[in-house]
């Protein structure tokens, strides 16, 4: 019995018309709406995600432009220092007295440049051997920085901008701008260096905010992080660096560390390192143990890339609320549709059930309750017309049945009369009856002499 009920439950043809109508109406109402809601929601999520990535890209591009402009401005100052008449005069003079005079003037020029901008950390000049001859910080004078790449590059006649390095003398982070000092005949006689504070670069980068949990960071050409709001991640590489590069970094003492640790984020390094165009991606951050979305933009003046990232969870939180709100709306509409479907199905099924009950009563008991059918037949729809036709049909059937009964009774009378006539005929047509009929009455009684 239980198996039969389960079979009926999962076998639609065995469902009642009320159930079929309810399910059909619910499907018609909810299935198209569900697909439409899902499609619109997916498009909204995709559009919101694209806008968020675009926002991160624009933030990265904007600050990359600021850094580019800063680098250009500082490079111009470095060029001015290297072409200053006192600096050139000091290196060009061969007489000790003139050198002393030019040295004092050169020192004043360096001090004036240093005081002109609070972002400047140090200004100094070196001879061709890499020895510092004049500096705004006296502790630098006499130090040899021939091992620094900025000195080696400028000694070959090229202006140079370093990464954010840790000073070997000061121990302070900063970016070094160097430019060759040339004599009047174009010979390189020294190198002028301007160092800006690393904290100021960090402040520019960290000023980017795409949310309370967002971060902005800067990587250099070695894919080493040179700016990050989380200082514990400074001077970490995105992926393990080759041994040759590690040796070069250690030799140049660029970051003031004996070892460059890797953050193990190859999916980020693949798209971000040496990027030529702004872009975006998402990646898993092992340090924060969550997926991040990031927009990045390369600098034009240096092979650095600036990135702005935020946790995907922070972005998806309002979207999850949107999904939940849409789901609640769908449930509410579904509940309303269910009520309407059940009411409609009941209104359709009720007269059919009354009609079915009346038909059974008509078959089994030769009678039915016409009042309920009359009420159901008051409707003007197809069901009401069906009920009215059934009532007319039942009345016709009853009339025909009465007529048939009358005909049967008359037929029974005729049959009885015919039967009696037949019986009389059987008697009167016998020889005995005929002989009896022909014999005179006086002979029958034996009164007369026949």
Buried (B, 14 or more C-beta within 10 A) or exposed (E): EEEEEEEEEEEEEEBEEBBBBBBEBBEEBBEEBBEEBEEEBEEBBEEBBEEBBEBBBBBBBEBBBBBBEBBEEBBEBBBBBBEBEBBBBBBBBEEEEEBEBBBEBBBEBBBEBBEEBEBBBBBBBBBBEBBBBBBBBEEBEEBEBBEBBBBBBBBEEEBBBBBBBBBEEBEBBBBBBBBBBBEEEEEBBBBBBBBBBBBBBBEBBBEBBBBEBBBBBBBBEBBBBBBBBEEEBBBBBBBEBEEEBBEBBBEBBBBEBEEBEBBBBEEBBEBBBEBEEBBBBBBBBEEBEEEBBBBBBBBBBBBBBBBBBBBBEBBBEEBEEBBEEBEEEBEEBBEEBBEBBBEBBEBBBBBBBBBEBBBEEBEEEEEBEEEBBEEBBEBEEEBBEBBBEBBEEBEEEEEEEEEEEEEEEEEEEEEEEEEEEEEEEEEEEEEEEEEEEEEEEEEEEEEEEE
